[in-house]
Amino acid sequence: MKHQSLSLRFLMSGAVLLLATCSLPAASSGTGTADRDLEIVRDRIIAYVMRANVDADRVERMLNALAPGGHWPGIDYEDVSRTGFQHSEHLNNMLHMARAYKKPGNRFTGNQDLKRAIHSAFDFWIEHDFRCENWWWNDMGTPLSIINLMLTMDNELTEPQRREGLRIAGRAHMQSAGARPGGDLIRVATIWGKRGVFMRDTAVLEEVVGIIASEMKTTTGRGLKPDLSHHHRHDNVICTLSYGMYLPSQFATWALFIDGTRFSFPKPATELLVDFFLDGVCRSMVYGRYPDPGAKNRGISRTGALSPAGPQIAEDLYRVSHYRGDELKAIAEIRREQKEPDLRYTSFFWHSEYFIHQRPDWFASVRMHSARNHNMEYPHNEEGLKNHHYADGSNFLTRTAQEYVRIFPVWDWQRIPGTTVVQKPELPHWNQIAKKGRTAFVGGVTDGQYGAAAFDFESPHDPLKARKAWFFFDDEYVCLGSGITAEADGPVNTTISQRYLVGDVSVGRGGTTAALGRGEHALSGVTWVHHDNVAYVFPSAEELRIRHTTSTGSWRQISHQAWASDREIHAELFALWFDHGERPRNGSYHYIVVPGLELSAVESYRSGLPVKILANTTSLQAVRHERLDMIQVVFYEAGQMDLGEDLSLSTDKPCMVMVKGRGGRIETITVSDPSRIHEALYITLRGLRIEGAGDNWTVTWNEKDNVSRIAVDLPPAEWAGKSVVLGIPL
């Protein structure tokens, strides 16, 4: 796909499908008066706030527990710290009781005792006007809860409650500190918009719709990036599945509110939002449904961090626009478990140093950092307290999407899959997590279906360097590391896997297979390891460490939020890693990961490897896939790669190259500049004649030297780092 006005565009046709959504009032034709349109929007917002089911038993408990003064004794009203503020329970209780009072069909509908309790609790809040040390509650969380309560109770509020409630809700205004473009601007705007709608202020509604639409643009600052990832701050840390989620969720919801009225969003804004949802959000999720751990930040230390996404956003977007409708429909069906995932794509988000590879039966990602971004977000509100090495080349593989769910309290945070880390007695203090990356050559190359990621790695925490690369195909991916050098005490480990233990762990050595018992094992001569239908294959026999034991931890160890308990949690984990020893010099590793391979097929796979490692040095890392007729190469410096049969590939600059053949000819050449500094690149193919030209490339054939020299114009500015695909005429 190609961006059109900084947006990915292509039109998908398909039959009209009526998708389930929340019950909202029908759309106006848009031909009525402005007041009529405003009332339609107002009714829809109230219906949306009221949509949650009423738990009458819970309401009864709230009613019985409420003290005469309007407070709940079980809530700590004194703790207003960033990690506390149980006052949110008071806000939630009021809204739940209000829904029960106003929503037809439950035993509390219109109950006057409940109404008096709601008024008492609201008056208590107004009297104390609680503030939190975390600005978010004061400027967003509390105003949102208050305006939702007011919309629900509406004309059954007293005049003082209306006046004071509007004052508190008004703290979410467009000049507040939290109303940052690319950050919380849309969330603040939607609260401000609800307040305006409550007051029946047409001017405010028009203002808010314009603000939301204006955020649907790509930028090199905070917000939606040209690669369709999302950044919340200027540290350029990926936030697609955290702050970025508010773009599609709030936009889709408000698109429904204003659909068919004169307030409707402009078409370009809606289509860019769909692009971001499908190509940014959904591609950062396993099967478009489960969050990839690699795309998370401090949120990984929350209990529901990897909970599956529901179909609502996809359905809401389909309802207001059929742009790319078939894809929206497919995501909704996958999320409703009405369709088996059949997704197949590869993406590199060059503004975020984040690479994903999706196949129908498995998903893998690589998270990196560079001199252009930080390794982790800051501030982190004392969450994600052990995220120091989380972006050091983390490589999460999942088949079931259950491999890492709630694993993080018991994890060894110095053995994150894919990372090379100096093993320390303990991690540095949590206020030392966020660091800027140190190297420029960090990137990926992809044609949209296959690709590779490369990381000139220098640890921001330890005196450690390495060159790491990952090469992705249909049934496997190859992991290479070279130049592993450390100037610190403590062994250096490269972790292959750390996840829940499922079933047996089997090891191949010398042509024999053995199931390992519990414990930690130091093994030599290992040619493969098999666990939970994933094979880790080693082209040459290796020394490895394997652990499958009970691990212990607590949520409190990774989060200081008030809810985080220090109660011990126990889980059986499987971990596999290389031990490079202390202070290694020019160490290396190589292995192949094969998801979905049965134990009985591992030896056969290894004896007929479809992939061949061509190079693994500090200047060159390369892999050939025989069946796919594909070569992927990382040139850390200008150089030459011998392809065999009197063929060679050379470049005049550091770059990444992927060559795809078909029928004895080259079909495509894909290139990228991980350093993002070059305007052009020259590729020389010796021993092969290539003809043709494209919008951004030309080729010159030198018959005397039997050389094809290809000149490629690289993407400029905000597109630097994006892959260029050269389609070679056959």
C-alpha positions in Angstrom: 0.0 0.0 0.0 1.1 3.6 -0.6 0.4 6.6 1.4 -1.9 9.2 -0.1 -1.6 12.6 1.6 0.3 10.9 4.5 -2.2 8.1 4.7 -2.2 4.5 3.5 -4.9 4.1 0.9 -6.6 1.4 -1.1 -10.3 0.8 -1.6 -11.8 -2.6 -0.7 -15.1 -3.5 -2.2 -17.6 -5.8 -0.6 -21.2 -6.6 0.2 -22.9 -4.5 2.8 -22.9 -6.2 6.2 -24.9 -5.1 9.2 -22.6 -5.7 12.2 -23.8 -5.8 15.8 -23.2 -2.6 17.7 -24.6 -0.8 20.7 -28.2 0.3 20.4 -28.2 4.0 19.6 -30.9 6.3 18.2 -31.2 6.2 14.4 -29.4 8.8 12.4 -31.0 12.0 11.2 -31.0 12.7 7.5 -28.9 15.7 8.2 -31.5 18.0 6.7 -33.1 19.1 10.0 -32.2 22.0 12.2 -29.0 22.3 14.1 -30.9 21.9 17.4 -32.4 18.6 16.1 -29.0 17.3 15.2 -27.7 18.3 18.6 -30.5 16.4 20.3 -29.8 13.3 18.2 -26.1 13.5 19.3 -27.1 14.1 22.9 -29.5 11.1 22.9 -26.9 8.9 21.4 -24.2 9.9 24.0 -26.6 9.2 26.9 -27.5 5.8 25.4 -23.8 5.0 25.1 -23.1 6.0 28.7 -26.1 3.8 29.7 -25.1 0.8 27.6 -23.4 -1.2 30.4 -25.4 -4.0 32.1 -26.8 -3.3 35.6 -25.7 -5.7 38.3 -28.6 -5.3 40.8 -26.9 -7.3 43.5 -23.9 -5.0 43.3 -26.1 -2.0 43.5 -27.8 -3.4 46.6 -24.4 -3.9 48.3 -23.4 -0.3 47.4 -26.7 1.0 48.7 -26.4 -0.9 52.0 -22.8 0.1 52.5 -23.2 3.8 51.9 -22.7 5.8 55.1 -25.2 8.6 56.0 -22.8 11.3 55.0 -22.6 9.9 51.4 -19.3 8.0 51.5 -18.3 4.3 51.5 -16.4 3.3 54.6 -14.3 0.8 52.7 -12.7 3.5 50.5 -9.5 5.2 51.7 -10.3 8.9 51.0 -7.0 10.1 52.6 -4.6 8.6 50.1 -4.4 10.9 47.1 -1.0 9.7 45.9 -0.1 8.8 42.3 -0.2 5.1 43.1 -3.3 5.3 45.3 -6.5 7.3 44.8 -9.1 4.7 45.6 -11.6 7.6 45.2 -12.2 6.2 41.7 -14.3 3.5 43.4 -16.6 6.2 44.7 -16.9 7.6 41.1 -17.6 4.2 39.7 -20.2 3.4 42.3 -22.1 6.6 41.6 -22.3 5.9 37.9 -23.3 2.3 38.4 -26.1 3.3 40.7 -27.2 6.0 38.3 -27.5 3.5 35.5 -29.6 1.2 37.7 -31.9 4.1 38.6 -32.4 5.3 35.0 -32.2 2.1 33.0 -35.5 0.2 32.5 -35.9 -3.4 33.3 -34.1 -3.9 36.6 -35.5 -3.8 40.2 -33.9 -0.5 41.0 -35.4 1.4 38.0 -36.9 4.7 39.5 -36.1 3.6 43.0 -36.3 6.7 45.2 -34.0 5.3 48.0 -31.4 4.8 45.3 -31.9 8.3 43.9 -31.4 9.8 47.4 -28.2 7.7 47.7 -26.9 8.9 44.4 -27.6 12.5 45.5 -25.9 12.0 48.8 -22.8 10.4 47.2 -22.6 13.2 44.6 -23.0 15.9 47.3 -20.2 14.3 49.3 -17.9 14.4 46.3 -18.8 18.0 45.6 -18.2 19.0 49.2 -14.7 17.5 49.3 -13.7 18.0 45.6 -11.0 15.4 45.8 -7.8 16.0 43.9 -5.0 13.4 43.1 -1.3 13.9 42.9 -1.6 12.4 39.4 -2.9 15.2 37.2 -4.7 12.7 35.0 -7.4 12.2 37.6 -7.9 15.9 38.1 -8.0 16.9 34.5 -9.5 13.8 32.9 -10.5 10.8 35.0 -12.7 12.6 37.5 -14.2 15.1 34.9 -15.2 12.1 32.7 -16.9 10.2 35.5 -18.7 13.4 36.7 -20.0 14.3 33.2 -21.1 10.7 32.6 -23.0 10.8 35.9 -24.6 14.1 34.9 -25.7 12.9 31.5 -27.2 9.8 33.1 -29.2 11.6 35.8 -29.8 14.7 33.6 -32.9 16.6 34.7 -33.0 14.8 38.1 -30.0 16.7 39.4 -30.4 19.6 41.7 -29.3 23.0 40.6 -26.2 23.1 42.9 -25.2 19.6 41.5 -25.5 20.9 37.9 -23.5 24.0 38.7 -20.8 22.3 40.7 -20.7 19.2 38.5 -20.1 21.4 35.4 -17.3 23.2 37.3 -15.5 19.9 38.1 -16.1 18.5 34.6 -14.9 21.7 33.1 -11.3 21.0 34.3 -11.1 18.9 31.2 -10.9 21.9 28.8 -8.9 22.6 25.7 -6.4 24.8 27.4 -5.5 22.3 30.1 -2.0 20.9 30.4 -3.3 17.4 29.4 -4.7 18.6 26.1 -1.5 17.9 24.2 -1.7 17.2 20.5 -0.8 13.5 19.9 -1.2 12.8 23.6 -4.5 13.2 25.5 -6.0 15.9 23.3 -8.7 13.7 21.9 -9.6 12.3 25.3 -9.9 15.8 26.8 -11.8 17.0 23.8 -14.4 14.2 24.2 -15.0 15.1 27.8 -15.3 18.7 26.9 -17.7 17.7 24.2 -19.9 15.7 26.5 -20.0 18.7 28.8 -21.0 20.9 25.9 -23.7 18.5 24.8 -25.0 18.3 28.4 -25.4 22.1 28.2 -26.8 21.9 24.7 -24.0 24.1 23.4 -23.8 23.7 19.6 -20.6 25.7 19.4 -18.7 23.4 21.8 -19.8 20.3 19.9 -18.7 21.8 16.6 -15.3 22.8 18.2 -14.8 19.3 19.6 -15.6 17.5 16.3 -13.1 19.8 14.5 -10.4 19.0 17.1 -10.9 15.3 16.9 -10.8 15.4 13.0 -7.7 17.6 13.1 -5.8 14.9 15.1 -6.3 12.5 12.3 -3.1 13.4 10.5 0.4 12.1 10.4 3.2 14.1 12.1 6.9 13.9 12.9 6.0 15.1 16.4 3.7 13.6 19.0 0.8 11.6 17.6 0.2 9.4 14.6 3.4 8.7 12.7 3.8 8.3 8.9 4.5 4.6 9.4 1.1 4.3 11.3 2.6 3.7 14.7 1.9 6.2 17.5 4.0 8.2 19.9 2.8 10.0 23.0 5.9 12.0 23.7 9.0 13.3 22.0 11.0 10.3 23.2 9.7 8.4 20.1 8.7 5.3 22.2 6.0 3.3 20.5 2.6 3.8 22.2 0.3 2.3 19.6 -1.5 0.0 22.0 -1.6 2.5 24.9 -2.2 6.2 24.1 -2.6 5.3 20.4 -5.7 3.3 21.2 -7.6 6.4 22.1 -7.6 7.5 18.5 -9.6 4.6 17.1 -11.7 4.1 20.2 -12.7 7.7 20.7 -13.0 8.5 17.0 -15.1 5.5 16.2 -17.4 6.2 19.2 -17.9 9.8 18.3 -18.3 9.0 14.6 -21.3 7.0 15.7 -22.6 9.8 17.8 -22.5 12.3 14.9 -23.2 10.0 12.0 -25.8 11.3 9.6 -25.9 14.8 11.2 -24.3 18.0 10.1 -21.5 17.4 12.6 -20.2 14.2 10.8 -16.4 13.8 10.4 -14.8 14.5 7.0 -14.1 11.5 4.8 -10.3 11.8 4.7 -10.1 11.8 8.5 -12.3 8.7 8.8 -10.2 6.8 6.2 -6.9 7.6 7.8 -8.4 6.4 11.1 -9.3 3.1 9.4 -5.8 2.8 8.0 -4.3 3.4 11.5 -6.6 0.9 13.1 -6.0 -1.9 10.5 -2.3 -1.2 9.7 -1.1 0.2 13.0 -3.2 -1.2 15.8 -4.2 -4.5 14.4 -0.8 -5.3 13.1 0.6 -4.7 16.6 -1.7 -7.5 17.9 -1.4 -11.2 17.5 -4.0 -12.3 14.9 -5.4 -8.7 15.0 -6.8 -9.5 18.4 -4.3 -10.1 21.2 -1.8 -7.3 22.2 1.8 -8.1 21.3 3.8 -7.9 24.5 6.6 -6.3 22.4 4.4 -3.3 21.7 3.7 -2.6 25.4 5.5 -0.3 27.8 4.7 0.2 31.5 1.2 -1.3 30.9 2.8 -4.8 30.7 2.8 -4.8 34.5 -1.0 -4.6 34.6 -3.1 -7.8 35.1 -5.1 -7.3 31.9 -2.2 -6.2 29.7 -2.7 -9.0 27.2 -6.5 -9.3 27.3 -8.0 -9.8 23.8 -9.6 -6.9 22.1 -13.3 -6.9 21.4 -15.0 -6.3 18.0 -16.6 -3.0 18.9 -14.2 -0.6 17.2 -14.1 -2.6 13.9 -17.9 -2.8 13.9 -18.3 0.9 14.7 -15.9 1.9 11.9 -17.7 -0.4 9.5 -21.0 1.2 10.4 -19.8 4.7 9.6 -17.6 3.9 6.6 -17.2 0.9 4.3 -13.7 2.0 3.4 -11.6 -1.2 3.6 -14.8 -2.8 4.8 -13.8 -6.4 4.0 -10.8 -6.0 6.3 -12.9 -4.4 9.1 -15.4 -7.2 8.8 -12.6 -9.8 9.0 -11.2 -8.3 12.2 -14.6 -8.1 13.8 -15.2 -11.8 13.0 -11.8 -12.9 14.3 -12.4 -11.0 17.5 -15.9 -12.6 17.9 -14.3 -16.0 17.2 -16.5 -16.4 14.2 -13.5 -16.7 11.8 -10.2 -18.5 12.0 -7.3 -16.0 11.6 -5.8 -16.1 8.1 -3.7 -13.0 8.3 -0.4 -12.9 6.5 1.9 -9.8 6.4 5.1 -8.3 7.6 5.6 -4.7 8.7 8.4 -2.5 10.0 7.4 0.6 11.9 10.5 2.7 11.2 9.6 5.6 13.5 9.3 3.2 16.4 12.0 0.5 15.6 9.3 -2.2 15.9 9.0 -5.1 13.5 6.2 -7.7 13.2 5.7 -10.8 11.2 2.2 -12.5 11.1 1.4 -15.9 9.7 -2.0 -17.7 10.0 -0.7 -19.9 12.8 1.9 -17.7 14.5 3.1 -14.2 15.2 6.6 -12.8 16.1 7.9 -9.4 16.8 11.2 -7.5 17.4 11.4 -4.4 19.6 14.6 -2.3 19.4 15.9 1.2 20.2 18.2 3.6 18.4 19.8 7.0 18.7 16.4 8.3 17.3 14.3 7.0 20.2 14.4 5.9 23.9 14.1 2.3 25.1 11.1 3.0 27.3 8.6 5.7 28.2 9.0 8.2 31.0 7.3 9.0 33.3 6.0 5.6 34.1 4.0 6.2 37.3 6.0 3.5 39.1 4.7 0.8 36.8 6.9 -1.6 34.7 9.6 -1.4 37.3 11.8 -4.0 35.6 11.5 -2.8 32.0 15.2 -1.9 31.7 16.0 -4.4 28.9 12.5 -4.7 27.4 13.5 -3.0 24.1 17.0 -4.6 23.8 15.9 -6.7 20.8 13.0 -8.5 22.6 11.6 -11.2 20.3 8.1 -12.4 21.3 6.8 -15.5 19.6 3.2 -16.7 20.1 1.0 -19.3 18.6 -1.8 -19.5 21.2 -1.6 -15.9 22.5 -1.5 -17.5 26.0 2.3 -17.9 26.3 2.9 -14.7 28.3 -0.5 -13.8 29.9 0.1 -12.6 33.4 3.6 -14.2 33.4 5.5 -11.0 34.2 5.4 -11.1 38.0 7.3 -14.3 37.9 9.6 -13.5 34.9 13.3 -13.3 35.0 13.6 -9.7 33.6 17.2 -10.2 32.6 16.2 -13.0 30.3 13.7 -11.4 27.9 13.4 -13.5 24.7 15.7 -12.2 22.0 17.8 -10.0 24.2 21.5 -10.2 25.0 22.0 -9.0 28.5 24.8 -8.8 31.2 23.5 -10.8 34.1 23.6 -8.6 37.2 22.8 -9.4 40.9 19.8 -7.1 40.5 18.5 -4.6 38.0 19.3 -0.8 38.5 16.7 1.3 40.3 13.4 1.7 38.5 14.1 5.4 38.0 17.0 4.4 35.7 14.9 2.5 33.2 14.3 5.0 30.4 17.4 5.7 28.3 18.0 7.0 24.8 19.4 4.5 22.3 23.0 4.9 21.2 23.3 3.6 17.6 22.0 4.7 14.2 22.0 1.4 12.3 18.7 0.0 13.5 16.0 -0.9 11.1 14.2 -3.4 8.9 13.6 -4.4 5.4 10.3 -5.8 4.1 8.2 -6.2 1.0 5.0 -6.5 3.1 5.2 -10.4 3.1 8.7 -11.2 4.2 11.5 -9.3 5.9 14.4 -8.9 8.3 15.2 -6.7 11.3 18.7 -5.5 12.2 20.1 -4.0 15.4 23.5 -2.5 15.9 23.0 -3.0 19.6 24.7 -1.0 22.3 23.2 -1.4 25.7 22.1 1.8 27.4 22.6 0.1 30.8 25.8 -1.9 30.5 29.1 -1.8 28.6 27.9 -4.3 26.1 27.7 -4.4 22.3 26.4 -6.8 19.7 25.1 -7.0 16.2 21.8 -8.8 16.1 19.5 -9.7 13.2 16.3 -11.7 12.6 15.2 -13.1 9.2 11.5 -14.0 8.7 9.9 -16.5 6.3 6.7 -18.6 6.1 7.5 -21.4 8.5 10.5 -20.3 10.4 12.7 -17.4 11.3 16.5 -17.2 11.8 18.2 -15.3 14.6 21.9 -14.2 14.3 24.2 -12.5 16.7 27.8 -11.4 16.3 30.4 -9.2 17.8 29.1 -9.8 21.3 31.6 -7.9 23.5 31.2 -6.8 27.1 33.4 -4.8 29.5 31.4 -5.7 32.7 31.6 -8.5 35.2 28.8 -11.0 35.1 28.0 -13.6 32.4 26.4 -12.4 29.2 23.3 -14.3 28.1 21.3 -14.3 24.9 17.8 -15.6 25.7 16.0 -17.6 23.1 12.8 -18.2 25.0 11.2 -17.6 28.4 7.5 -18.4 28.7 5.0 -20.7 30.5 6.0 -24.4 30.6 3.5 -26.5 28.6 4.2 -30.2 28.4 7.6 -31.8 27.9 10.9 -30.3 27.0 12.8 -32.5 24.6 16.4 -32.1 23.4 18.3 -33.5 20.4 21.9 -34.4 20.8 24.0 -36.7 18.6 21.0 -38.0 16.8 19.2 -39.0 20.0 16.1 -37.5 21.7 15.7 -37.1 25.4 13.0 -35.5 27.6 14.5 -33.3 30.2 13.5 -33.5 33.9 12.8 -30.5 36.0 15.6 -28.1 37.0 18.3 -26.1 35.3 20.5 -27.9 32.8 23.8 -27.0 31.2 24.1 -29.1 28.0 26.6 -29.4 25.2 26.2 -30.8 21.8 22.6 -29.7 21.5 21.2 -29.7 17.9 17.6 -28.8 18.7 15.2 -28.2 21.6 11.5 -28.8 21.3 8.8 -27.3 23.6 5.0 -26.8 23.0 5.3 -27.5 19.3 8.0 -25.0 18.8 11.4 -26.2 17.6 14.6 -24.3 18.3 17.1 -25.7 15.7 20.8 -25.2 15.8 22.7 -25.7 12.5 25.8 -26.6 14.5 25.8 -28.4 17.9 25.7 -25.8 20.7 26.2 -25.4 24.5 22.9 -24.2 26.0 21.2 -23.6 29.3 17.7 -24.9 29.8 15.5 -24.2 32.8 12.0 -25.5 33.6 11.2 -24.9 37.2 8.7 -23.1 39.4 9.3 -19.3 39.4 8.0 -17.0 42.2 7.2 -13.3 42.2 4.5 -10.8 42.9 2.7 -7.9 41.1 4.2 -5.6 43.7 7.7 -6.3 42.4 6.8 -4.8 39.0 4.2 -2.1 39.9 3.8 0.2 42.9 0.2 1.0 42.1 -2.1 0.6 45.1 -3.8 -2.5 43.6 -0.5 -4.4 43.1 -0.4 -7.1 45.8 2.8 -8.5 47.4 1.1 -11.9 47.5 3.5 -14.6 46.1 2.6 -16.0 42.7 4.0 -19.3 41.5 4.2 -20.5 37.9 6.1 -23.2 35.9 8.3 -21.5 33.3 10.5 -22.7 30.5 13.6 -20.8 29.6 16.4 -21.4 27.0 19.5 -19.4 26.6 23.1 -19.1 25.4 25.7 -18.3 28.1 28.5 -16.4 26.4 30.5 -16.2 29.7 32.0 -13.2 31.4 33.5 -10.3 29.3 33.1 -12.1 26.0 35.0 -10.8 23.0 33.4 -11.1 19.6 30.9 -13.8 20.7 28.2 -15.0 18.4 25.1 -17.2 18.2 22.8 -18.6 15.5 19.5 -20.5 15.7 16.3 -21.1 13.8 12.8 -21.0 15.4 10.2 -23.2 13.8 6.7 -22.7 15.2 4.1 -25.5 14.9 6.6 -28.2 14.2 5.8 -31.6 15.8 8.5 -33.4 17.8 8.6 -36.3 15.4 9.5 -33.9 12.5 12.3 -32.0 14.1 15.2 -34.3 13.1 13.9 -34.5 9.5 13.6 -30.7 9.4 17.2 -30.2 10.6 18.6 -32.8 8.2 17.1 -30.9 5.2 17.2 -27.3 6.4 15.4 -25.0 4.0 17.5 -22.0 5.2 21.2 -21.5 5.0 23.2 -19.0 7.0 25.5 -17.3 4.5 27.3 -14.9 6.9 27.3 -14.0 10.6 30.1 -11.4 11.1 30.2 -7.9 12.5 30.1 -6.5 8.9 27.6 -8.9 7.3 24.7 -11.1 8.3 22.8 -13.0 5.6 20.4 -15.9 5.2 19.2 -17.8 2.1 15.9 -19.6 1.9 16.1 -22.2 -0.7 12.4 -23.0 -1.3 11.4 -19.3 -1.4 14.4 -18.5 -3.6 15.1 -15.5 -1.3 18.2 -13.9 0.2 18.1 -11.4 3.1 21.3 -9.5 3.8 22.4 -7.0 6.5 25.3 -4.9 5.3 26.6 -3.1 8.4 29.2 -1.5 6.1 29.6 -1.3 2.4 30.7 -4.6 1.1 30.1 -7.7 -1.1 28.1 -10.9 -0.6 29.1 -14.0 -2.6 25.9 -15.7 -3.8 27.5 -18.7 -5.4 27.4 -19.8 -9.1 29.6 -16.8 -10.0 27.0 -14.4 -8.6 27.7 -11.6 -6.1 25.9 -8.7 -4.5 27.6 -5.6 -3.3 26.5 -2.2 -2.0 28.2 1.1 -1.7 26.7 2.0 1.7 25.5 0.2 4.8 22.0 -1.0 4.2 19.6 -4.0 4.2 18.8 -5.9 1.0 16.3 -8.6 0.2 16.4 -10.4 -3.1 13.4 -12.6 -4.2 13.8 -14.8 -7.2 11.5 -16.8 -9.4 12.2 -19.2 -12.2 15.9 -18.5 -12.2 15.4 -14.7 -12.5 15.2 -11.9 -9.9 11.6 -10.9 -9.2 12.1 -8.1 -6.6 14.9 -6.4 -4.8 13.9 -4.6 -1.6 16.3 -2.2 0.1 16.3 0.1 3.2 18.7 2.4 5.0 18.5 1.7 8.7 20.8 4.7 9.5 18.3 7.1 7.8 21.1 9.3 6.5 21.6 8.4 2.8 19.8 9.9 -0.2 20.7 7.2 -2.7 22.1 3.7 -2.7 24.0 1.7 -5.4 23.6 -2.1 -5.6 25.9 -4.1 -7.9 24.9 -7.5 -9.1 27.8 -9.3 -10.8 27.1 -12.2 -13.1 23.4 -11.3 -13.8 21.9 -9.0 -16.3 18.9 -6.9 -15.0 16.9 -4.5 -17.1 14.2 -2.1 -16.3 13.5 1.1 -14.3 11.0 2.4 -11.8 9.9 5.7 -10.2 12.9 5.6 -7.8 15.4 3.4 -9.5 17.4 2.8 -12.6 19.8 0.1 -13.8 22.9 0.2 -15.9 24.2 -3.0 -17.6 28.0 -3.3 -18.2 28.3 -6.2 -20.6 32.1 -6.1 -20.5 32.3 -6.6 -16.7 29.0 -8.7 -16.6 27.6 -6.3 -14.0 24.2 -4.7 -13.4 24.5 -1.5 -11.4 21.2 -0.3 -9.8 20.8 3.2 -8.5 18.1 3.6 -5.9 16.7 6.8 -4.6 15.9 6.4 -0.9 12.9 7.8 0.9 13.6 11.3 2.3 12.7 13.0 5.6 9.9 11.3 7.6 10.0 8.4 5.2 13.7 7.6 5.7 14.0 4.0 6.9 11.0 2.8 4.9 11.7 0.0 2.5 11.9 0.5 -1.3 10.6 -2.4 -3.4 12.1 -2.7 -6.9 9.9 -4.8 -9.2 12.2 -6.4 -11.8 10.5 -7.1 -15.2 10.7 -10.9 -15.9 
